[in-house]
Amino acid sequence: MTRPGGPPGPGAPGTKAMSFGPSVKRLLRRLLPQRMLLSVVLVFAVASVVLTVLAPNILGRATNLIFDGIVGRSLDPSLSKEQVVDGLRASGEGTRADMVSSMDVVPGRGVDFDAVGKVLVLVLILYIGSALLSWVQGYILNIALQRVIKRLRTDVETKIHRLPLRYFDSHKRGDVLSRVTNDIDNVSQSLQQTLSQLVVSVLTVLGILGMMLWISPLLALVAILTVPLSIVVTTIIAKRSQPHFIAQWKQTGALNAQVEEAYTGHELVKAYGRQHETARVFHESNEELYQASFRAQFISGIVMPAIMFLGNLNYVAIAVVGGLRVASGTLSLGEVQAFIQYSRQFTQPLTQIGSMVNLLQSGVASAERIFEILDAEEEGADPSAPVTPTTRSGRVEFRDVSFRYEPERPLIDGLSFVAEPGQMVAIVGPTGAGKTTLVNLVMRFYDIDSGSITLDGVDTRDMTRATLRSRTGMVLQDTWLFGGSIRDNIAYGNSGATEESIMEAARVSYVDRFVHSLPDGYDTVIDEEGSNVSAGEKQLITIARAFLADPAVLILDEATSSVDTRTELLVQKATAALRSDRTSFVIAHRLSTIRDADLILVMENGSIVEKGTHDELIAARGAYHRLSASGLQEQQLASGSMGA
């Protein structure tokens, strides 16, 4: 029903999105419970990186052995190394003399392939060991991350059950589902693809930097120039792309909400010929998602090419400077070869970090949406010393109750009445009068602003919600059945019910009349949309569910509004049996269904304007009389249409 002063709609502003830094910190704090596994991961990652970093330097020895052998074989074997160097200097070849002097050559001796083979075997062992350690650390990290994501899903699921009805009234169901499914999956993928690589990349950069400084501080300085440039480029691009990632996942949620609504109501969409409009809205939402995703991926995609460009410039500078250092004899060819390899490995982690920026930003954007749910205001806590009614008679009393969804828009003010045990209390009034709100207050789906509501003499706020709701049952206009057997759906009202009590509830609610015509009887599985049972049969199952729960207070909200006349009679009989010896609140637009009510409350604009029995209210010729006359006129018009 339309609620005057109802909760803000889906477009209302919610929790303010956090910035990138705090979101990352909060996400990383969720890793702390797995710090033991993560410590093991770090140890294996360090060991793997150490082996990887050592390999190029050792491989440089093989290059030196080969180069020394080639140069040595070209020299006169009758001369010593010192004599060869002196001869080169005497002939004016000082640069070549410096190079030979720095080399470990023996004139006339060729390449020592045995020594080269041993070096290559050692390098192979290092690479194999590094790969194994990397696989082990990846395996352990995956265990840790899956535990974190499992815990995150559990926290979100638990949080959802603690959220008030107000939250779901103000958020589209599709968007909430998108946060719980798509966003959590995106966080999981982002962490899996970035965390391990990020740790390895940082360790690799530090390890390689140490080796480069050890080989040549000058060349290391040339290589390091890439780092600040890469950081500046990445930071500038990240700031520009992060808002688009936030928009991307926001639009994903909005699109899911639109698809969920269109799919759930696809029969109405077809019935009213709104397929083209629905498709248009979908294409508009899809286009907005496309634009946000394109901008996010395009801008963040610039990072990797930019860093690769800087890395190539760095490579050229090292090759030129290194060649000059070899020629001057300051460095050996193997050291320069190792340094060039290090320079490529040095820029590679920076490039990988750049390529992970878009994944990280996407994951953080999803994490923000998840944190918004976790930070949402919860239902008020149950009292620390709850009170349980000593009787189960079902007496409900409203004492000067006031409630409003929004402070500036009044809804219910100073409402007082008593529903005695076993009474049928009917609530009538025009749409938006506050009828459904009234029963929501009985169930404590919303907390009142002032006054009190008591059940069997105890204020409902002094009871736990579980205690209160265990004494109440609801049969709503919109039936809800889950994907399970008819027996399971009935037993949902009482998990500990025996087979006999389930059958008794089915007989009293007339489920037994139609269930035997189904192929599998009570074991018939209701499909996802409940399309294998009619609307009236669904309603009878929900009544059986409420009957099995054996509540002291029963709430019937338009329980017969969506069924045919014949089924309505069955539903009325079933609800009559269900109401027996119970206090019941009945919301109905059809006044014919509440003529026998013990008390009729007529509501307008959140207030009770009349109360009494049917005969008393008709005699008063007030608001109820007008509603009754309006209903009679509608029936006469309907009869005239059928007669015509």
ROMIDO-465325 format. One line per 3 residues: number of its first residue (from 0); their letters; for each residue x, y, z of C-alpha. Coordinates in nm, 4 decimals. Example, Ala and Ser with C-alpha at 12.3 -4.5 7.8 and 13.67 -1.06 7.14 Angstrom:
0) as) 1.2300:-0.4500:0.7800  1.3670:-0.1060:0.7140
% end
This chain:
0) mtr) 0.0000:0.0000:0.0000  0.1039:0.3583:-0.0453  0.2359:0.4965:0.2785
3) pgg) 0.1877:0.8626:0.3538  0.5157:0.9838:0.4832  0.6646:0.6474:0.3954
6) ppg) 1.0350:0.5713:0.3950  1.2536:0.7385:0.1333  1.2692:0.5664:-0.2013
9) pga) 1.5658:0.4015:-0.3718  1.7027:0.7317:-0.4883  1.7445:0.8639:-0.1374
12) pgt) 2.1012:0.9317:-0.0275  2.2513:0.6568:0.1808  2.5787:0.6148:0.3595
15) kam) 2.8456:0.8371:0.2100  3.0977:0.6410:0.0050  3.4407:0.6171:0.1587
18) sfg) 3.7549:0.7306:-0.0194  3.9964:0.4850:-0.1776  4.2549:0.4816:0.1036
21) psv) 4.0219:0.4064:0.3977  3.8445:0.1418:0.1907  4.1738:-0.0354:0.1169
24) krl) 4.2767:-0.0211:0.4833  3.9433:-0.1616:0.5934  3.9654:-0.4384:0.3360
27) lrr) 4.3186:-0.5271:0.4480  4.2078:-0.5349:0.8127  3.9813:-0.8215:0.7174
30) llp) 4.2970:-1.0201:0.6386  4.4255:-0.9960:0.9967  4.2531:-1.3153:1.1221
33) qrm) 4.4572:-1.5034:0.8604  4.7879:-1.3435:0.9594  4.9512:-1.6789:1.0419
36) lls) 4.8841:-1.8145:0.6928  4.9784:-1.4809:0.5407  5.3087:-1.4884:0.7330
39) vvl) 5.3830:-1.8286:0.5797  5.2905:-1.6862:0.2393  5.5332:-1.3992:0.2958
42) vfa) 5.8169:-1.6351:0.3907  5.7650:-1.8464:0.0776  5.7313:-1.5342:-0.1367
45) vas) 6.0610:-1.3944:-0.0010  6.2369:-1.7254:-0.0642  6.0959:-1.7447:-0.4166
48) vvl) 6.2004:-1.3878:-0.4950  6.5510:-1.4417:-0.3510  6.6075:-1.7389:-0.5830
51) tvl) 6.4682:-1.5444:-0.8774  6.6890:-1.2453:-0.8030  7.0056:-1.4534:-0.7609
54) apn) 6.9620:-1.6354:-1.0925  7.0548:-1.3503:-1.3350  7.3728:-1.2687:-1.1450
57) ilg) 7.4808:-1.6340:-1.1517  7.3812:-1.6585:-1.5178  7.6122:-1.3608:-1.5778
60) rat) 7.9007:-1.5853:-1.4709  7.8197:-1.8194:-1.7599  7.8308:-1.5208:-1.9953
63) nli) 8.1686:-1.4208:-1.8531  8.3037:-1.7769:-1.8941  8.1958:-1.7840:-2.2584
66) fdg) 8.3206:-1.4328:-2.3359  8.6509:-1.4904:-2.1505  8.7031:-1.8122:-2.3439
69) ivg) 8.6342:-1.6504:-2.6800  8.8683:-1.3584:-2.6055  9.1346:-1.5860:-2.4505
72) rsl) 9.1407:-1.8179:-2.7536  9.2131:-1.5173:-2.9787  9.5209:-1.4185:-2.7744
75) dps) 9.8768:-1.5448:-2.8243  9.9170:-1.8532:-2.5973  10.2926:-1.7855:-2.5639
78) lsk) 10.2256:-1.4648:-2.3752  10.0945:-1.4114:-2.0279  9.7854:-1.1965:-1.9602
81) eqv) 10.0040:-0.9130:-1.8302  10.2194:-0.9239:-2.1428  9.9093:-0.9112:-2.3656
84) vdg) 9.7763:-0.6081:-2.1766  10.1147:-0.4297:-2.1967  10.1333:-0.5017:-2.5681
87) lra) 9.7868:-0.3582:-2.6288  9.8725:-0.0426:-2.4389  10.1988:-0.0066:-2.6296
90) sge) 10.0106:-0.0299:-2.9594  9.7682:0.2443:-2.8516  9.4688:0.0177:-2.7751
93) gtr) 9.4196:0.1374:-2.4188  9.0456:0.0738:-2.4049  9.0874:-0.2861:-2.5178
96) adm) 9.3758:-0.3259:-2.2731  9.1518:-0.2104:-1.9857  8.8832:-0.4554:-2.0902
99) vss) 9.1233:-0.7541:-2.1101  9.2836:-0.6543:-1.7812  8.9459:-0.6718:-1.6050
102) mdv) 8.8656:-1.0133:-1.7545  8.9584:-1.3563:-1.6175  9.1320:-1.4791:-1.9349
105) vpg) 9.4163:-1.7174:-2.0066  9.5769:-1.6509:-2.3486  9.5193:-1.9433:-2.5839
108) rgv) 9.2541:-2.1156:-2.3654  8.9037:-2.1444:-2.5063  8.5627:-2.1767:-2.3399
111) dfd) 8.5406:-2.3981:-2.0286  8.2147:-2.5737:-2.1145  8.2221:-2.7874:-1.8003
114) avg) 8.2158:-2.4755:-1.5837  7.9469:-2.3207:-1.8064  7.7353:-2.6354:-1.7698
117) kvl) 7.7612:-2.6302:-1.3905  7.6502:-2.2655:-1.3827  7.3533:-2.3377:-1.6099
120) vlv) 7.2456:-2.6351:-1.3963  7.2633:-2.4171:-1.0853  7.0510:-2.1487:-1.2548
123) lil) 6.7983:-2.4136:-1.3601  6.7762:-2.5392:-1.0009  6.7206:-2.1842:-0.8780
126) yig) 6.4370:-2.1244:-1.1261  6.2686:-2.4577:-1.0483  6.2946:-2.3898:-0.6753
129) sal) 6.1531:-2.0415:-0.7230  5.8597:-2.1760:-0.9245  5.7780:-2.4407:-0.6600
132) lsw) 5.7942:-2.1873:-0.3767  5.5762:-1.9497:-0.5777  5.3157:-2.2231:-0.6346
135) vqg) 5.3106:-2.3137:-0.2642  5.2692:-1.9510:-0.1547  4.9906:-1.9040:-0.4107
138) yil) 4.8120:-2.2151:-0.2828  4.8318:-2.1032:0.0808  4.7289:-1.7488:-0.0084
141) nia) 4.4238:-1.8831:-0.1895  4.3197:-2.0698:0.1266  4.3573:-1.7541:0.3345
144) lqr) 4.1665:-1.5347:0.0888  3.8805:-1.7820:0.0510  3.8437:-1.7855:0.4288
147) vik) 3.8315:-1.4059:0.4299  3.5668:-1.3986:0.1558  3.3676:-1.6715:0.3297
150) rlr) 3.3703:-1.4637:0.6451  3.2721:-1.1528:0.4491  2.9736:-1.3347:0.2960
153) tdv) 2.8726:-1.4576:0.6407  2.8985:-1.1081:0.7866  2.6858:-0.9630:0.5068
156) etk) 2.4248:-1.2382:0.5389  2.4124:-1.1932:0.9167  2.3931:-0.8169:0.8751
159) ihr) 2.1002:-0.8435:0.6352  1.9015:-1.0323:0.8989  1.9731:-0.7507:1.1465
162) lpl) 1.8642:-0.4734:0.9129  1.5247:-0.3142:0.9751  1.2413:-0.3300:0.7256
165) ryf) 1.3061:0.0398:0.6637  1.6318:-0.0479:0.4858  1.4641:-0.2815:0.2365
168) dsh) 1.1855:-0.0300:0.1801  1.4452:0.2253:0.0698  1.6691:0.0003:-0.1432
171) krg) 1.5829:-0.1906:-0.4570  1.5976:-0.5646:-0.4094  1.8059:-0.6164:-0.7247
174) dvl) 2.0681:-0.3700:-0.6009  2.0931:-0.5448:-0.2631  2.1285:-0.8821:-0.4383
177) srv) 2.3977:-0.7369:-0.6638  2.5981:-0.6238:-0.3607  2.5666:-0.9617:-0.1918
180) tnd) 2.6616:-1.1606:-0.5041  2.8372:-0.9615:-0.7785  3.0266:-0.7217:-0.5539
183) idn) 3.1524:-0.9905:-0.3153  3.2625:-1.2058:-0.6101  3.4421:-0.9064:-0.7592
186) vsq) 3.6240:-0.8395:-0.4308  3.7259:-1.2064:-0.4196  3.8633:-1.2020:-0.7748
189) slq) 4.0398:-0.8714:-0.7221  4.2144:-0.9918:-0.4063  4.3137:-1.3220:-0.5652
192) qtl) 4.4569:-1.1574:-0.8748  4.6279:-0.8622:-0.7082  4.7370:-0.9444:-0.3545
195) sql) 4.9829:-1.2230:-0.4357  5.1208:-1.0440:-0.7407  5.1445:-0.7198:-0.5479
198) vvs) 5.3487:-0.8774:-0.2683  5.5777:-1.0583:-0.5133  5.6199:-0.7460:-0.7245
201) vlt) 5.7189:-0.5296:-0.4285  5.9635:-0.7915:-0.2986  6.1065:-0.8358:-0.6483
204) vlg) 6.1596:-0.4625:-0.6873  6.3415:-0.4451:-0.3521  6.5522:-0.7545:-0.4213
207) ilg) 6.6508:-0.6470:-0.7708  6.7257:-0.2955:-0.6495  6.9687:-0.4421:-0.3960
210) mml) 7.1444:-0.6513:-0.6625  7.1681:-0.3567:-0.9017  7.3216:-0.1381:-0.6336
213) wis) 7.5729:-0.4137:-0.5601  7.6684:-0.4490:-0.9275  7.6793:-0.0804:-1.0226
216) pll) 7.5432:0.2137:-0.8198  7.5584:0.4333:-1.1326  7.3419:0.2013:-1.3430
219) alv) 7.1126:0.1491:-1.0416  7.0591:0.5248:-1.0234  6.9593:0.5276:-1.3912
222) ail) 6.7109:0.2438:-1.3283  6.5644:0.4032:-1.0158  6.4636:0.7124:-1.2123
225) tvp) 6.1757:0.5013:-1.3488  6.0175:0.4501:-1.0052  5.9029:0.8052:-0.9166
228) lsi) 5.7853:0.8612:-1.2726  5.5823:0.5387:-1.2603  5.4312:0.6305:-0.9238
231) vvt) 5.3322:0.9768:-1.0466  5.1741:0.8374:-1.3639  4.9864:0.5638:-1.1754
234) tii) 4.8571:0.8047:-0.9103  4.7309:1.0581:-1.1633  4.5506:0.7942:-1.3691
237) akr) 4.4105:0.6144:-1.0619  4.2502:0.9333:-0.9297  4.0776:0.9870:-1.2617
240) sqp) 3.9532:0.6306:-1.3022  3.8317:0.5505:-0.9471  3.5037:0.7495:-0.9722
243) hfi) 3.4217:0.5610:-1.2907  3.4735:0.2241:-1.1183  3.2372:0.3347:-0.8413
246) aqw) 2.9850:0.4385:-1.1062  3.0353:0.1075:-1.2875  2.9321:-0.1048:-0.9899
249) kqt) 2.6555:0.1348:-0.8937  2.5130:0.1029:-1.2441  2.5554:-0.2756:-1.2254
252) gal) 2.3353:-0.2798:-0.9162  2.0791:-0.0506:-1.0797  2.0688:-0.2672:-1.3920
255) naq) 2.0235:-0.5820:-1.1854  1.7381:-0.4149:-0.9975  1.5689:-0.3190:-1.3239
258) vee) 1.6110:-0.6697:-1.4694  1.4849:-0.8299:-1.1472  1.1741:-0.6105:-1.1460
261) ayt) 1.1006:-0.6690:-1.5147  1.1525:-1.0453:-1.4839  0.9435:-1.0779:-1.1678
264) ghe) 0.6566:-0.8856:-1.3276  0.7030:-1.0128:-1.6839  0.3381:-1.1216:-1.7048
267) lvk) 0.2182:-0.7703:-1.6250  0.4723:-0.6240:-1.8661  0.3246:-0.8351:-2.1449
270) ayg) -0.0334:-0.7832:-2.0327  -0.0001:-0.4050:-2.0546  0.2112:-0.4133:-2.3690
273) rqh) 0.5081:-0.2433:-2.2012  0.7761:-0.4650:-2.3534  0.9164:-0.1843:-2.5671
276) eta) 0.9270:0.0601:-2.2783  1.0869:-0.2006:-2.0516  1.3414:-0.2752:-2.3237
279) rvf) 1.4055:0.0980:-2.3634  1.4682:0.1423:-1.9913  1.6973:-0.1617:-1.9967
282) hes) 1.8949:-0.0265:-2.2925  1.9297:0.3110:-2.1210  2.0592:0.1457:-1.8028
285) nee) 2.2801:-0.0847:-2.0074  2.4211:0.2132:-2.1979  2.4986:0.3950:-1.8715
288) lyq) 2.6758:0.0837:-1.7433  2.8642:0.0531:-2.0719  2.9792:0.4147:-2.0587
291) asf) 3.0903:0.3899:-1.6954  3.2707:0.0589:-1.7566  3.4344:0.1852:-2.0758
294) raq) 3.5626:0.5011:-1.9106  3.6899:0.3094:-1.6066  3.8713:0.0450:-1.8124
297) fis) 3.9995:0.2897:-2.0732  4.1486:0.5361:-1.8257  4.2985:0.2687:-1.6004
300) giv) 4.4233:0.0825:-1.9084  4.6578:0.3699:-1.9856  4.8720:0.2823:-1.6817
303) mpa) 5.0406:-0.0271:-1.8221  5.1409:0.1188:-2.1630  5.2728:0.4327:-1.9903
306) imf) 5.4887:0.2318:-1.7516  5.6089:0.0060:-2.0351  5.7135:0.3171:-2.2275
309) lgn) 5.9117:0.4442:-1.9289  6.0647:0.0992:-1.8875  6.1817:0.0928:-2.2512
312) lny) 6.3448:0.4334:-2.2115  6.5160:0.3020:-1.9009  6.6347:-0.0057:-2.0911
315) vai) 6.7941:0.2063:-2.3644  6.9744:0.4245:-2.1093  7.1146:0.1220:-1.9241
318) avv) 7.2298:-0.0435:-2.2474  7.4202:0.2675:-2.3541  7.5799:0.3393:-2.0165
321) ggl) 7.6543:-0.0290:-1.9569  7.8273:-0.0650:-2.2949  8.0528:0.2261:-2.2120
324) rva) 8.1351:0.0715:-1.8711  8.2310:-0.2630:-2.0344  8.4478:-0.0878:-2.2871
327) sgt) 8.6258:0.0986:-2.0093  8.6794:-0.2229:-1.8154  8.4777:-0.0966:-1.5177
330) lsl) 8.2219:-0.3764:-1.5568  8.2378:-0.7205:-1.7108  8.0083:-0.8219:-1.9958
333) gev) 7.8356:-1.0727:-1.7659  7.7656:-0.8038:-1.5085  7.6128:-0.5756:-1.7724
336) qaf) 7.4133:-0.8668:-1.9143  7.2875:-0.9475:-1.5620  7.2127:-0.5805:-1.5008
339) iqy) 7.0123:-0.5506:-1.8233  6.8171:-0.8582:-1.7196  6.7642:-0.7029:-1.3770
342) srq) 6.6458:-0.3797:-1.5368  6.3840:-0.5697:-1.7344  6.2799:-0.7552:-1.4205
345) ftq) 6.2807:-0.4260:-1.2330  6.0349:-0.2614:-1.4709  5.8257:-0.5754:-1.5109
348) plt) 5.6870:-0.5660:-1.1514  5.6162:-0.1957:-1.1939  5.4279:-0.2780:-1.5146
351) qig) 5.2389:-0.5552:-1.3380  5.1450:-0.3179:-1.0560  5.0193:-0.0749:-1.3174
354) smv) 4.8116:-0.3463:-1.4854  4.6608:-0.4384:-1.1485  4.5451:-0.0853:-1.0758
357) nll) 4.2155:-0.1321:-1.2608  4.1491:-0.4647:-1.0849  4.2318:-0.3125:-0.7477
360) qsg) 4.0162:-0.0082:-0.8089  3.7265:-0.2231:-0.9253  3.7576:-0.4431:-0.6166
363) vas) 3.7738:-0.1446:-0.3810  3.4681:0.0103:-0.5477  3.2788:-0.3143:-0.4827
366) aer) 3.4127:-0.3277:-0.1281  3.2705:0.0200:-0.0628  2.9250:-0.1007:-0.1679
369) ife) 2.9573:-0.4003:0.0650  3.0776:-0.1819:0.3527  2.7712:0.0383:0.3019
372) ild) 2.5558:-0.2620:0.3907  2.7771:-0.3540:0.6860  2.7611:0.0069:0.8108
375) aee) 2.3845:0.0424:0.7676  2.1860:0.1171:1.0798  2.0579:-0.2016:1.2407
378) ega) 1.7423:-0.2806:1.4273  1.7539:-0.1673:1.7865  1.9069:-0.4253:2.0165
381) dps) 1.6839:-0.6520:2.2208  1.6599:-0.5569:2.5897  1.9399:-0.6876:2.8102
384) apv) 1.6848:-0.8256:3.0571  1.3912:-0.9297:2.8343  1.0477:-0.9968:2.9767
387) tpt) 0.8332:-1.2883:2.8596  0.4548:-1.2755:2.9070  0.3335:-1.5312:3.1612
390) trs) 0.0158:-1.5931:2.9615  -0.0505:-1.6634:2.5951  -0.3976:-1.5133:2.5614
393) grv) -0.3141:-1.2651:2.2831  -0.4382:-0.9412:2.4376  -0.2985:-0.6448:2.2423
396) efr) -0.3244:-0.2863:2.3586  -0.2163:0.0337:2.1841  -0.1645:0.3235:2.4275
399) dvs) -0.1281:0.6691:2.2746  0.0960:0.5331:1.9955  0.2651:0.7776:1.7578
402) fry) 0.4783:0.6851:1.4592  0.6109:0.8441:1.1428  0.8521:0.7263:0.8749
405) epe) 0.9992:1.0719:0.8367  1.0065:1.3281:1.1210  0.8498:1.6058:0.9145
408) rpl) 0.5631:1.3917:0.7824  0.3197:1.2759:1.0534  0.1445:0.9433:1.0063
411) idg) 0.0042:0.7900:1.3274  -0.0576:1.0135:1.6286  -0.2132:0.9272:1.9654
414) lsf) -0.3558:0.5895:1.8558  -0.5213:0.3869:2.1347  -0.7351:0.0723:2.1307
417) vae) -0.7536:-0.2745:2.2871  -0.7830:-0.6108:2.1104  -0.9164:-0.8555:2.3688
420) pgq) -0.8151:-1.2235:2.3616  -0.9966:-1.4156:2.0884  -1.1381:-1.1016:1.9259
423) mva) -1.1354:-1.0388:1.5540  -1.0236:-0.6812:1.4966  -1.0838:-0.5534:1.1442
426) ivg) -0.8893:-0.2566:1.0118  -1.0435:-0.0706:0.7203  -0.9822:0.2549:0.5446
429) ptg) -0.8718:0.4028:0.2149  -0.5358:0.3246:0.0621  -0.2626:0.5067:0.2500
432) agk) -0.4579:0.5301:0.5746  -0.1890:0.3379:0.7661  -0.3500:-0.0074:0.7930
435) ttl) -0.0432:-0.2141:0.7036  0.1757:0.0207:0.9058  -0.0396:-0.0610:1.2081
438) vnl) 0.0275:-0.4355:1.1886  0.3957:-0.3708:1.1126  0.4112:-0.1919:1.4467
441) vmr) 0.2511:-0.4929:1.6184  0.5280:-0.7128:1.4722  0.7957:-0.4535:1.5600
444) fyd) 0.9108:-0.4315:1.1988  0.9259:-0.0641:1.2920  0.9648:0.0827:1.6406
447) ids) 0.7117:0.3391:1.7546  0.8157:0.6969:1.8332  0.6095:0.7277:2.1518
450) gsi) 0.3416:0.5499:2.3504  0.3406:0.1723:2.3996  0.2130:-0.1504:2.2473
453) tld) 0.1616:-0.4364:2.4913  0.1084:-0.8062:2.4331  -0.0469:-0.9893:2.7264
456) gvd) 0.0461:-0.6975:2.9508  0.4120:-0.6730:2.8471  0.5486:-0.3865:2.6374
459) trd) 0.6685:-0.5370:2.3085  0.9911:-0.3348:2.3423  1.0663:-0.5205:2.6658
462) mtr) 1.0444:-0.8533:2.4818  1.2930:-0.9992:2.2384  1.1784:-0.9856:1.8792
465) atl) 1.2052:-1.3639:1.8622  0.9649:-1.4013:2.1567  0.7217:-1.1487:2.0113
468) rsr) 0.7199:-1.3016:1.6645  0.6932:-1.6559:1.7975  0.3538:-1.5506:1.9353
471) tgm) 0.2357:-1.3885:1.6126  0.1541:-1.5228:1.2685  0.1005:-1.3456:0.9365
474) vlq) -0.0873:-1.4306:0.6186  -0.0163:-1.1635:0.3603  -0.1727:-1.0631:0.0332
477) dtw) 0.1520:-1.1457:-0.1468  0.2126:-1.5133:-0.0837  0.5694:-1.6275:-0.0369
480) lfg) 0.6675:-1.9887:-0.1010  1.0237:-2.1125:-0.1341  1.1553:-2.3723:-0.3753
483) gsi) 1.0717:-2.6897:-0.1846  0.7939:-2.9408:-0.1327  0.4470:-2.8439:-0.0151
486) rdn) 0.5186:-3.0298:0.3075  0.8358:-2.8255:0.3642  0.6528:-2.4989:0.2963
489) iay) 0.3860:-2.5833:0.5533  0.6459:-2.6969:0.8085  0.8262:-2.3616:0.7681
492) gns) 0.5887:-2.2285:1.0334  0.7178:-2.4768:1.2919  1.0504:-2.6503:1.2308
495) gat) 0.9831:-2.9074:1.5016  0.6351:-3.0059:1.3819  0.5398:-3.3715:1.3570
498) ees) 0.3966:-3.5288:1.0432  0.0572:-3.5575:1.2141  0.0452:-3.1866:1.3013
501) ime) 0.1465:-3.0930:0.9449  -0.1346:-3.3082:0.8050  -0.3822:-3.1589:1.0542
504) aar) -0.2845:-2.8045:0.9523  -0.3288:-2.9020:0.5877  -0.6753:-3.0483:0.6518
507) vsy) -0.8004:-2.7497:0.8517  -0.6736:-2.5053:0.5874  -0.8180:-2.7115:0.2965
510) vdr) -0.4768:-2.7792:0.1441  -0.5653:-3.1465:0.1691  -0.8480:-3.0923:-0.0812
513) fvh) -0.6234:-3.0103:-0.3752  -0.2906:-3.1642:-0.2809  -0.3993:-3.5184:-0.3662
516) slp) -0.4662:-3.4143:-0.7251  -0.0965:-3.3301:-0.7648  0.1377:-3.6001:-0.9005
519) dgy) 0.3525:-3.6248:-0.5870  0.1011:-3.5060:-0.3269  0.2689:-3.3328:-0.0333
522) dtv) 0.6093:-3.4081:-0.1886  0.5258:-3.1950:-0.4943  0.8102:-2.9490:-0.5331
525) ide) 0.6980:-2.5909:-0.5851  0.9034:-2.4394:-0.8637  1.0943:-2.1145:-0.8421
528) egs) 0.7924:-1.8968:-0.9215  0.5286:-2.1252:-0.7696  0.3627:-2.1559:-1.1117
531) nvs) 0.2595:-2.5194:-1.0593  0.0014:-2.4168:-0.7968  -0.2679:-2.1506:-0.8316
534) age) -0.2817:-1.8210:-0.6414  -0.5594:-1.9547:-0.4173  -0.3691:-2.2772:-0.3480
537) kql) -0.0606:-2.0736:-0.2551  -0.2728:-1.8737:-0.0111  -0.4115:-2.1898:0.1473
540) iti) -0.0558:-2.3206:0.1951  0.0448:-1.9980:0.3705  -0.2616:-2.0297:0.5940
543) ara) -0.1607:-2.3871:0.6785  0.1865:-2.2577:0.7608  0.0396:-1.9985:1.0003
546) fla) -0.1943:-2.2584:1.1499  0.0995:-2.4884:1.2242  0.2869:-2.2031:1.3974
549) dpa) -0.0061:-2.1823:1.6465  0.0271:-1.8068:1.7135  -0.1542:-1.6214:1.9886
552) vli) -0.1998:-1.3202:1.7569  -0.2869:-1.3585:1.3910  -0.2506:-1.0923:1.1208
555) lde) -0.4383:-1.1317:0.7925  -0.3437:-0.8669:0.5370  -0.5779:-0.8802:0.2360
558) ats) -0.5566:-1.2599:0.2390  -0.8461:-1.3047:-0.0077  -0.7867:-1.0152:-0.2444
561) svd) -0.6167:-1.2111:-0.5241  -0.8296:-1.5279:-0.5444  -1.1477:-1.6233:-0.7222
564) trt) -1.4887:-1.6342:-0.5515  -1.4947:-2.0110:-0.4989  -1.1421:-2.0173:-0.3596
567) ell) -1.2261:-1.7124:-0.1512  -1.4910:-1.9160:0.0290  -1.2322:-2.1830:0.1086
570) vqk) -0.9820:-1.9207:0.2225  -1.2466:-1.7585:0.4402  -1.3335:-2.0939:0.5967
573) ata) -0.9635:-2.1664:0.6512  -0.8981:-1.8265:0.8051  -1.2074:-1.8621:1.0216
576) alr) -1.0665:-2.1882:1.1597  -0.7284:-2.0227:1.1990  -0.8793:-1.7283:1.3891
579) sdr) -1.0567:-1.9554:1.6352  -0.9428:-1.8828:1.9932  -0.6877:-1.6341:1.8638
582) tsf) -0.6703:-1.2566:1.8604  -0.6726:-1.1610:1.4957  -0.6124:-0.8416:1.3029
585) via) -0.7751:-0.8460:0.9599  -0.7000:-0.5884:0.6920  -0.9592:-0.6010:0.4139
588) hrl) -1.0981:-0.3813:0.1395  -1.3982:-0.6116:0.0969  -1.6205:-0.5135:0.3848
591) sti) -1.8286:-0.8276:0.3348  -1.5428:-1.0303:0.4831  -1.5446:-0.8435:0.8171
594) rda) -1.9149:-0.8041:0.9007  -1.8769:-1.0429:1.1924  -1.5695:-0.8713:1.3369
597) dli) -1.5800:-0.8043:1.7123  -1.4195:-0.4650:1.6594  -1.3805:-0.2607:1.3430
600) lvm) -1.1235:0.0195:1.3350  -1.1760:0.2779:1.0633  -0.8502:0.4574:0.9807
603) eng) -0.7916:0.7774:0.7901  -0.4543:0.9522:0.7654  -0.3026:0.7345:1.0374
606) siv) -0.5739:0.7937:1.2949  -0.8703:0.5862:1.4076  -1.1737:0.7970:1.3195
609) ekg) -1.4327:0.5355:1.4169  -1.4459:0.2068:1.6015  -1.7218:-0.0380:1.6858
612) thd) -1.9144:-0.3301:1.5366  -2.0504:-0.3347:1.1834  -2.4054:-0.2518:1.2935
615) eli) -2.2898:0.0259:1.5259  -2.0784:0.1901:1.2584  -2.3502:0.1657:0.9930
618) aar) -2.5948:0.3305:1.2337  -2.3453:0.6097:1.3025  -2.3536:0.6974:0.9290
621) gay) -1.9907:0.8148:0.9352  -1.6724:0.7138:0.7536  -1.7504:0.3405:0.7704
624) hrl) -2.0994:0.4004:0.6311  -1.9443:0.5859:0.3356  -1.6983:0.3028:0.2722
627) sas) -1.9814:0.0498:0.2948  -2.1989:0.2459:0.0551  -1.9097:0.2794:-0.1863
630) glq) -1.8486:-0.0940:-0.1718  -2.2164:-0.1728:-0.2287  -2.2248:0.0590:-0.5283
633) eqq) -1.9221:-0.1164:-0.6774  -2.0911:-0.4547:-0.6306  -2.4096:-0.3295:-0.8016
636) las) -2.2083:-0.1944:-1.0930  -2.0272:-0.5271:-1.1213  -2.3595:-0.7158:-1.1156
639) gsm) -2.5010:-0.4849:-1.3830  -2.1969:-0.5480:-1.6031  -2.2343:-0.9233:-1.5697
642) ga) -2.6097:-0.8998:-1.6421  -2.5408:-0.6988:-1.9534
% end
